[in-house]
Amino acid sequence: MRSLRRALRGVRWYVRELTDESAYDRYVAHVRKDHPQALVPTRRAFERMRTDRQEEDPRQGFRCC
């Protein structure tokens, strides 16, 4: 049973990394470590910032929708 849980945690970690779902968690850890006085944005605000940054950068590719 323990090995099954371990395998499922590994799959969950892999999928989160693959889809970049863990980006917010990494960002929050960065802000708390390097800028402890700064406010941590909500997940929604973070995703909006991220989307805006991607749309402004021509190296990110074309976003159709």
C-alpha angles and dihedrals in degrees: 000000000000092000091051091054090047091050092049091050088051092051091047091050091048094050092047091051093044093052092038090238088139093060092096092051091051091047093051091050090050094050093047092048102040101026107028093164093055123095115248110234121232117258090254092052090047092052090048091051090048094049093047091050091050093049092050094050113077090199090067092070134239119316111204101183 
